[in-house]
């Protein structure tokens, strides 16, 4: 199936919605409110700007787990409307839970029955209502830029805690978000303490209208 073609005006409107979500300087509460506001527009806006992170994650997950995919337990962090889950399901992954702080974004995902469990919670300094060692893989696709750049150590520890030993934490985002001093230091902190090990890093050009992306894969130790 060919990719949909959009007019310049449609692309511009999609970019306007995306810019509204990624505006610099927003606090977490405002970010969640904005995602609530645009939840019904979200998928179309991202499609219009050619957003590739969900498809990239689906393909990378499939490459990492070439078999027995129906038994792989996945937590999709920053689940949003389920765009990443749609791509994962195309590759035969079906046991997927979603974590997302915007209830209205999760409501959109529910319309397509994309997750087993819909967990409305923020990734941050809090402890998630998820048992230790629950998932084979935790994915985090396109976490909001302002949250990603300052994600605390506690949040990363939570990703590792809910992942089974030997399992993986996979995350992709705009390349600039991986370059913030805070997230770089915090990712390294877990590696230096033996919580996880960076197994691979990929780059992809033009994941969204001229912006490049990075995907990192960590094995939980």
One Martini backbone bead per residue (centre of mass of N, CA, C, O) as a GRO file, in nm:
protein
  221
    1UNK     BB    1   0.096   0.036   0.024
    2UNK     BB    2   0.072   0.355  -0.017
    3UNK     BB    3   0.148   0.653   0.077
    4UNK     BB    4   0.012   0.920   0.180
    5UNK     BB    5  -0.090   1.226   0.036
    6UNK     BB    6  -0.001   1.566   0.101
    7UNK     BB    7  -0.049   1.873   0.143
    8UNK     BB    8   0.104   2.152   0.245
    9UNK     BB    9  -0.125   2.227   0.442
   10UNK     BB   10  -0.142   1.955   0.592
   11UNK     BB   11   0.147   1.951   0.692
   12UNK     BB   12   0.136   2.216   0.846
   13UNK     BB   13  -0.084   2.125   1.044
   14UNK     BB   14   0.071   1.887   1.161
   15UNK     BB   15   0.308   2.063   1.268
   16UNK     BB   16   0.143   2.235   1.460
   17UNK     BB   17   0.064   2.004   1.650
   18UNK     BB   18   0.348   1.910   1.719
   19UNK     BB   19   0.453   2.183   1.832
   20UNK     BB   20   0.248   2.192   2.066
   21UNK     BB   21   0.378   1.934   2.210
   22UNK     BB   22   0.711   2.042   2.187
   23UNK     BB   23   0.730   2.274   2.353
   24UNK     BB   24   0.929   2.464   2.524
   25UNK     BB   25   0.906   2.466   2.890
   26UNK     BB   26   0.719   2.251   2.978
   27UNK     BB   27   0.529   2.098   3.193
   28UNK     BB   28   0.385   1.802   3.263
   29UNK     BB   29   0.093   1.896   3.296
   30UNK     BB   30   0.075   2.050   3.026
   31UNK     BB   31   0.144   1.818   2.840
   32UNK     BB   32  -0.098   1.638   2.909
   33UNK     BB   33  -0.318   1.841   2.830
   34UNK     BB   34  -0.234   1.857   2.531
   35UNK     BB   35  -0.283   1.561   2.465
   36UNK     BB   36  -0.579   1.567   2.530
   37UNK     BB   37  -0.659   1.781   2.315
   38UNK     BB   38  -0.510   1.604   2.055
   39UNK     BB   39  -0.592   1.299   2.043
   40UNK     BB   40  -0.771   1.297   1.769
   41UNK     BB   41  -0.511   1.424   1.592
   42UNK     BB   42  -0.242   1.272   1.624
   43UNK     BB   43  -0.209   1.059   1.399
   44UNK     BB   44  -0.245   1.251   1.158
   45UNK     BB   45  -0.015   1.442   1.223
   46UNK     BB   46   0.215   1.229   1.212
   47UNK     BB   47   0.161   1.139   0.923
   48UNK     BB   48   0.209   1.419   0.786
   49UNK     BB   49   0.528   1.423   0.902
   50UNK     BB   50   0.654   1.127   0.887
   51UNK     BB   51   0.649   0.943   1.136
   52UNK     BB   52   0.891   0.666   1.231
   53UNK     BB   53   0.917   0.540   1.519
   54UNK     BB   54   0.710   0.305   1.530
   55UNK     BB   55   0.817   0.140   1.288
   56UNK     BB   56   1.107   0.113   1.390
   57UNK     BB   57   1.036  -0.045   1.645
   58UNK     BB   58   0.898  -0.286   1.516
   59UNK     BB   59   1.147  -0.378   1.350
   60UNK     BB   60   1.349  -0.402   1.590
   61UNK     BB   61   1.191  -0.608   1.754
   62UNK     BB   62   1.186  -0.828   1.532
   63UNK     BB   63   1.497  -0.859   1.515
   64UNK     BB   64   1.534  -0.943   1.822
   65UNK     BB   65   1.250  -1.124   1.778
   66UNK     BB   66   1.209  -1.383   1.547
   67UNK     BB   67   1.050  -1.552   1.773
   68UNK     BB   68   0.789  -1.613   1.979
   69UNK     BB   69   0.605  -1.341   1.985
   70UNK     BB   70   0.337  -1.422   2.147
   71UNK     BB   71   0.534  -1.445   2.430
   72UNK     BB   72   0.598  -1.147   2.437
   73UNK     BB   73   0.636  -0.911   2.692
   74UNK     BB   74   0.493  -0.578   2.674
   75UNK     BB   75   0.593  -0.238   2.742
   76UNK     BB   76   0.436   0.069   2.646
   77UNK     BB   77   0.590   0.363   2.666
   78UNK     BB   78   0.429   0.620   2.565
   79UNK     BB   79   0.167   0.512   2.405
   80UNK     BB   80  -0.077   0.672   2.360
   81UNK     BB   81  -0.264   0.562   2.073
   82UNK     BB   82  -0.081   0.303   1.955
   83UNK     BB   83   0.128   0.315   1.716
   84UNK     BB   84   0.335   0.100   1.810
   85UNK     BB   85   0.140  -0.140   1.847
   86UNK     BB   86   0.061  -0.165   1.554
   87UNK     BB   87   0.349  -0.244   1.458
   88UNK     BB   88   0.390  -0.490   1.640
   89UNK     BB   89   0.144  -0.656   1.536
   90UNK     BB   90   0.253  -0.696   1.245
   91UNK     BB   91   0.487  -0.901   1.390
   92UNK     BB   92   0.321  -1.076   1.633
   93UNK     BB   93   0.266  -0.887   1.869
   94UNK     BB   94   0.019  -0.922   2.158
   95UNK     BB   95   0.163  -0.874   2.450
   96UNK     BB   96   0.034  -0.558   2.542
   97UNK     BB   97   0.113  -0.279   2.731
   98UNK     BB   98   0.007   0.055   2.850
   99UNK     BB   99   0.185   0.367   2.914
  100UNK     BB  100  -0.002   0.671   3.010
  101UNK     BB  101  -0.091   1.005   3.116
  102UNK     BB  102  -0.315   1.019   2.890
  103UNK     BB  103  -0.637   0.932   2.883
  104UNK     BB  104  -0.722   1.018   2.592
  105UNK     BB  105  -0.510   0.853   2.448
  106UNK     BB  106  -0.601   0.578   2.559
  107UNK     BB  107  -0.888   0.592   2.443
  108UNK     BB  108  -0.791   0.564   2.151
  109UNK     BB  109  -0.662   0.282   2.186
  110UNK     BB  110  -0.923   0.132   2.276
  111UNK     BB  111  -1.074   0.141   1.999
  112UNK     BB  112  -0.842  -0.092   1.900
  113UNK     BB  113  -0.746  -0.296   2.111
  114UNK     BB  114  -0.410  -0.279   2.187
  115UNK     BB  115  -0.438  -0.355   2.497
  116UNK     BB  116  -0.452  -0.512   2.798
  117UNK     BB  117  -0.322  -0.274   2.962
  118UNK     BB  118  -0.425   0.047   3.103
  119UNK     BB  119  -0.181   0.288   3.208
  120UNK     BB  120  -0.230   0.578   3.405
  121UNK     BB  121   0.093   0.724   3.394
  122UNK     BB  122   0.388   0.863   3.513
  123UNK     BB  123   0.718   0.911   3.423
  124UNK     BB  124   0.939   0.927   3.718
  125UNK     BB  125   0.955   0.945   4.071
  126UNK     BB  126   0.772   0.716   4.060
  127UNK     BB  127   0.596   0.421   4.134
  128UNK     BB  128   0.488   0.168   3.964
  129UNK     BB  129   0.194  -0.042   3.904
  130UNK     BB  130   0.434  -0.280   3.885
  131UNK     BB  131   0.584  -0.560   3.874
  132UNK     BB  132   0.843  -0.728   3.890
  133UNK     BB  133   0.940  -0.890   3.612
  134UNK     BB  134   0.700  -0.860   3.372
  135UNK     BB  135   0.898  -0.808   3.116
  136UNK     BB  136   1.078  -0.860   2.828
  137UNK     BB  137   0.981  -0.569   2.718
  138UNK     BB  138   1.068  -0.219   2.695
  139UNK     BB  139   0.911   0.054   2.545
  140UNK     BB  140   1.013   0.390   2.401
  141UNK     BB  141   0.817   0.611   2.203
  142UNK     BB  142   0.842   0.938   2.180
  143UNK     BB  143   0.894   1.091   2.416
  144UNK     BB  144   0.853   1.372   2.540
  145UNK     BB  145   1.094   1.599   2.518
  146UNK     BB  146   1.076   1.745   2.805
  147UNK     BB  147   1.090   1.469   2.953
  148UNK     BB  148   1.336   1.323   2.834
  149UNK     BB  149   1.571   1.538   2.896
  150UNK     BB  150   1.476   1.498   3.235
  151UNK     BB  151   1.500   1.210   3.311
  152UNK     BB  152   1.513   1.030   3.579
  153UNK     BB  153   1.656   0.774   3.737
  154UNK     BB  154   1.397   0.647   3.851
  155UNK     BB  155   1.263   0.595   3.575
  156UNK     BB  156   1.481   0.399   3.469
  157UNK     BB  157   1.458   0.198   3.703
  158UNK     BB  158   1.166   0.118   3.636
  159UNK     BB  159   1.220  -0.009   3.364
  160UNK     BB  160   1.409  -0.229   3.480
  161UNK     BB  161   1.229  -0.355   3.705
  162UNK     BB  162   0.993  -0.460   3.494
  163UNK     BB  163   1.227  -0.619   3.377
  164UNK     BB  164   1.364  -0.890   3.285
  165UNK     BB  165   1.620  -1.075   3.313
  166UNK     BB  166   1.758  -1.027   2.986
  167UNK     BB  167   1.607  -0.811   2.892
  168UNK     BB  168   1.454  -0.516   2.733
  169UNK     BB  169   1.537  -0.172   2.657
  170UNK     BB  170   1.359   0.044   2.431
  171UNK     BB  171   1.459   0.354   2.254
  172UNK     BB  172   1.305   0.634   2.080
  173UNK     BB  173   1.413   0.948   1.914
  174UNK     BB  174   1.520   1.231   1.897
  175UNK     BB  175   1.848   1.303   1.894
  176UNK     BB  176   1.846   1.558   2.084
  177UNK     BB  177   1.732   1.406   2.341
  178UNK     BB  178   2.003   1.228   2.387
  179UNK     BB  179   2.195   1.505   2.432
  180UNK     BB  180   2.130   1.556   2.704
  181UNK     BB  181   2.286   1.570   3.003
  182UNK     BB  182   2.080   1.419   3.178
  183UNK     BB  183   2.020   1.159   3.011
  184UNK     BB  184   2.310   1.070   2.973
  185UNK     BB  185   2.382   1.040   3.274
  186UNK     BB  186   2.147   0.843   3.355
  187UNK     BB  187   2.208   0.613   3.163
  188UNK     BB  188   2.501   0.569   3.269
  189UNK     BB  189   2.440   0.510   3.564
  190UNK     BB  190   2.312   0.228   3.518
  191UNK     BB  191   2.559   0.105   3.381
  192UNK     BB  192   2.771   0.155   3.615
  193UNK     BB  193   2.575  -0.030   3.818
  194UNK     BB  194   2.456  -0.288   3.654
  195UNK     BB  195   2.155  -0.272   3.539
  196UNK     BB  196   2.267  -0.214   3.245
  197UNK     BB  197   2.331  -0.267   2.881
  198UNK     BB  198   2.457  -0.147   2.598
  199UNK     BB  199   2.391  -0.308   2.277
  200UNK     BB  200   2.258  -0.065   2.098
  201UNK     BB  201   2.286   0.173   1.813
  202UNK     BB  202   2.074   0.381   1.618
  203UNK     BB  203   2.019   0.551   1.310
  204UNK     BB  204   1.784   0.800   1.162
  205UNK     BB  205   1.677   0.967   0.905
  206UNK     BB  206   1.404   1.145   0.894
  207UNK     BB  207   1.156   1.096   1.123
  208UNK     BB  208   1.072   1.426   1.107
  209UNK     BB  209   1.109   1.666   0.910
  210UNK     BB  210   1.454   1.653   0.928
  211UNK     BB  211   1.467   1.468   1.176
  212UNK     BB  212   1.662   1.279   1.365
  213UNK     BB  213   1.739   0.945   1.499
  214UNK     BB  214   1.735   0.733   1.799
  215UNK     BB  215   1.831   0.391   1.897
  216UNK     BB  216   1.810   0.204   2.202
  217UNK     BB  217   1.968  -0.095   2.358
  218UNK     BB  218   1.893  -0.269   2.659
  219UNK     BB  219   2.027  -0.489   2.897
  220UNK     BB  220   1.913  -0.658   3.166
  221UNK     BB  221   2.097  -0.762   3.474
   0.00000   0.00000   0.00000
